[in-house]
């Protein structure tokens, strides 16, 4: 198998418990994620990795493929490794279970980047943003990218420093939390201890950078939204309704 998509789905989210099962325009959030990811042309399989019977029942209810994983996992990456441990697969895509507007095109772009350059062990997605509000928000992760499209750093702080924030041309890269891994590297990454910057920024991908591994950054013009609060859910509903009425 070339590529598999895994959707880690944890019920006990700290800020918004059960968010993956919240109703969004008549369907649970996780169903929107699954149905959109299913449209990706370069995924050979798609699996929800759940830690709660309520999620299992919901996914089975709409005909999705789901497996039960341990409640003890501290990260989505740990949940991924449990699912793919015995699978014969080259590329593993970690698709967030709280991104109901994720585009299948983003998933295909990630897989394609891994296929085009076998030396890439890990890849993620960024989007150019001109929003000062997003730039200042700790809930929006910023990515600093080099000229060869590899990540230099990720932060919740406003980086890079924009000396003229009023400049209409000033932009930053907003990180979209979807990842692709070479399967072998996924297990290497899992074995690395939590790093200093990872712990302080609360950003798991910094573990790779701190240990000298590169992360390819794929730029997309496509927008998505993560559901971390009731307000995010309302925003997702508004965007979904606009999309349907377009």
Secondary structure, DSSP 8 states (H G I E B T S, - for coil): --EEEEEEE-S--SSSTTGGGSEETTEEHHHHHHHHHTT-TT-SEEEEEESSHHHHHHHHHTT--EEE--TT-SSHHHHHHHHHTT---SEEEE--TT-TT--HHHHHHHHHHHHH-TT--EEEEEEEE--HHHHH-TTS-EEEE-TTSBEEEEESS--S--TTTT-TT--EEEEEEEEEEEHHHHHHHHHS---HHHHHHT-TTHHHHHTT---EEEE---------SHHHHHHHHHHHHHHHH-
